[in-house]
Amino acid sequence: MSINKSGSQKYFEEMFTRVGSKPFRQIPKTQYEQTCITKNQADEFKRHLESEVASYYYKALLSYIESLSALEDKLFSWATVRLYYSVFYSIRAFLACEDIAILRQERRLYYIRAKEGEHFKRCEDTTDHKGSILTLCKLFKNVDPLLSNAVEGMDAYHWMMKKREEVNYKDMDFHDPFPPDFLETIHYEVQARGIKSVIEKLINDNWLYCFQEEYAVLGIPTKRLVLTVDEIHRLGKTCYIADEKKQLIETMSNGLSEDSIRALEIWKR
């Protein structure tokens, strides 16, 4: 299976391999760490990032909708994993929307803002997930509402990562169909009132439930999607989503209300 790299990653590599015969992995780190991008290069990065917004956003929304079906079916482990991935893809969509590219060079991870005179800076972690999250925390700490409070002493994004790691790696068992402690309240509310009511409650919440342990695992991804959709519209980004993909989301989300899903789907605005 061929891997379709992002346009910004391909352009990053081409910047240093277009002239000369060295493969990208052999380019010395000083060559790109000391490079300041030109206006033309910044514009080229922006062009690629524009198309990546829609790709990451769709991954975030699909992961989120898949988690809701899993919650209704008492597949709590899978729901937790999908909710975490929704947060991660929402972050990548948001960063791309802000003209910030996350780029890999072998074992190193970099970010750059697509602006003339900017240079490639190392992310604070070499993994795609932690590196992206830490980059968001570094650049948007004072403006991201999800970084305005903590969940069990941790910022919202690292708390989500911790819950995903607990389910995937640390717990010896999948306890489905029994909910873990952090999903008990949500499970009982879904059973009593339906998933539509729970989602509307979290979307309309005034930044309270997403920091409460019993709601955070669903509240954080919900608010992160809303923040990303709002930013896409605020910046006037063009997001092309194929009709077939829209139809899939529509079909999978038929248990939600028009009011709640409108906040999550860019094409409903």
ROMI-377954 format. One record per residue (C-alpha): y, x, z. Coordinates in steps of 0.05 Angstrom, whole numbers, padded with zeros to 5 digits, always signed. Last residue first. Layout:
! residues N
YXZ...
END
This chain:
! residues 269
+00533-00462+00168+00460-00481+00155+00447-00422+00109+00456-00372+00166+00400-00404+00206+00401-00396+00282+00459-00440+00304+00438-00494+00254+00369-00494+00285+00395-00524+00350+00436-00581+00320+00385-00600+00268+00333-00608+00322+00270-00567+00329+00199-00590+00316+00207-00579+00242+00217-00505+00253+00155-00480+00216+00170-00522+00154+00244-00504+00151+00228-00431+00162+00178-00431+00105+00226-00470+00061+00280-00417+00072+00231-00363+00052+00213-00399-00011+00287-00410-00027+00299-00335-00025+00350-00311+00026+00413-00279+00000+00461-00258+00054+00533-00246+00035+00572-00219+00094+00636-00256+00112+00651-00213+00173+00655-00273+00219+00595-00306+00185+00549-00246+00194+00577-00238+00265+00560-00310+00284+00490-00302+00257+00480-00238+00297+00506-00269+00361+00462-00331+00352+00401-00288+00340+00415-00247+00403+00426-00311+00443+00358-00337+00425+00323-00270+00433+00353-00263+00504+00339-00334+00526+00265-00333+00508+00244-00274+00552+00303-00287+00597+00284-00356+00623+00246-00342+00688+00279-00274+00698+00350-00303+00696+00397-00263+00652+00389-00305+00589+00396-00368+00633+00469-00355+00650+00508-00338+00587+00541-00406+00579+00478-00442+00556+00483-00484+00493+00432-00443+00456+00386-00439+00517+00386-00514+00531+00378-00530+00457+00317-00485+00454+00285-00518+00516+00297-00589+00489+00266-00572+00422+00205-00539+00454+00184-00604+00488+00205-00637+00553+00145-00632+00601+00100-00581+00566+00159-00540+00541+00189-00542+00611+00124-00520+00643+00117-00462+00594+00189-00440+00603+00181-00438+00679+00115-00399+00674+00138-00348+00623+00159-00290+00669+00099-00301+00714+00050-00294+00657+00026-00359+00625-00048-00380+00626-00079-00394+00558-00077-00334+00551-00086-00279+00603-00090-00222+00553-00123-00168+00595-00116-00095+00616-00041-00102+00625-00004-00038+00609-00005-00034+00533+00013-00096+00494+00034-00146+00548+00069-00095+00593+00100-00061+00533+00129-00127+00508+00157-00141+00577+00188-00072+00582+00220-00079+00513+00252-00145+00534+00279-00112+00597+00306-00054+00555+00344-00104+00513+00372-00146+00571+00399-00087+00611+00357-00071+00672+00365-00087+00746+00318-00146+00745+00356-00175+00687+00426-00145+00680+00496-00168+00661+00549-00157+00608+00502-00123+00559+00480-00189+00529+00554-00207+00519+00562-00148+00470+00634-00125+00471+00638-00069+00522+00571-00038+00508+00579-00042+00433+00572+00030+00409+00527+00059+00463+00484-00002+00475+00475-00013+00400+00454+00060+00392+00408+00055+00452+00373-00005+00420+00365+00029+00353+00338+00093+00383+00291+00055+00429+00261+00018+00370+00262+00070+00315+00236+00125+00361+00274+00190+00367+00318+00169+00426+00391+00181+00439+00407+00174+00365+00432+00237+00332+00497+00233+00294+00508+00237+00219+00581+00247+00201+00641+00202+00191+00698+00224+00147+00699+00163+00103+00666+00103+00136+00595+00078+00134+00580+00087+00208+00524+00136+00217+00460+00137+00257+00406+00189+00264+00333+00193+00284+00295+00259+00285+00220+00266+00276+00222+00271+00200+00294+00254+00182+00304+00181+00197+00365+00137+00189+00397+00080+00226+00457+00056+00186+00520+00024+00215+00562-00019+00169+00574-00071+00224+00528-00120+00188+00476-00065+00186+00482-00058+00262+00475-00134+00270+00414-00137+00225+00382-00079+00263+00396-00114+00329+00367-00179+00304+00306-00141+00281+00295-00113+00351+00308-00180+00386+00260-00217+00340+00209-00162+00352+00213-00176+00427+00203-00250+00416+00143-00236+00371+00110-00193+00425+00123-00245+00479+00096-00302+00436+00033-00262+00420+00019-00253+00494+00036-00325+00510-00011-00358+00461-00006-00425+00497-00004-00464+00431+00067-00488+00444+00088-00417+00461+00055-00390+00398+00091-00440+00355+00156-00418+00387+00140-00345+00377+00130-00355+00302+00201-00384+00298+00229-00321+00331+00190-00273+00287+00214-00311+00226+00286-00308+00250+00286-00234+00264+00250-00216+00199+00300-00259+00161+00358-00223+00195+00329-00155+00179+00324-00171+00105+00391-00207+00102+00430-00150+00134+00394-00099+00090+00430-00123+00027+00499-00106+00056+00471-00041+00085+00457-00015+00014+00528-00029-00010+00558-00002+00053+00520+00063+00045+00548+00070-00026+00618+00056-00002+00612+00110+00051+00586+00158-00002+00645+00142-00047+00694+00151+00011+00663+00218+00028+00613+00232+00082+00622+00287+00132+00562+00335+00132+00552+00379+00193+00489+00343+00217+00465+00341+00145+00460+00415+00131+00451+00434+00204+00384+00397+00204+00355+00444+00152+00327+00407+00091+00252+00418+00090+00232+00346+00103+00276+00324+00045+00237+00363-00007+00273+00425-00033+00287+00427-00108+00361+00433-00113+00415+00380-00121+00393+00307-00112+00354+00327-00050+00409+00323+00002+00444+00258-00016+00378+00230-00042+00350+00227+00029+00408+00187+00056+00406+00142-00006+00333+00127+00005+00346+00111+00079+00405+00066+00061+00364+00029+00009+00309+00014+00060+00241+00044+00047+00189+00002+00010+00123+00030+00032+00067+00028-00019+00000+00000+00000
END
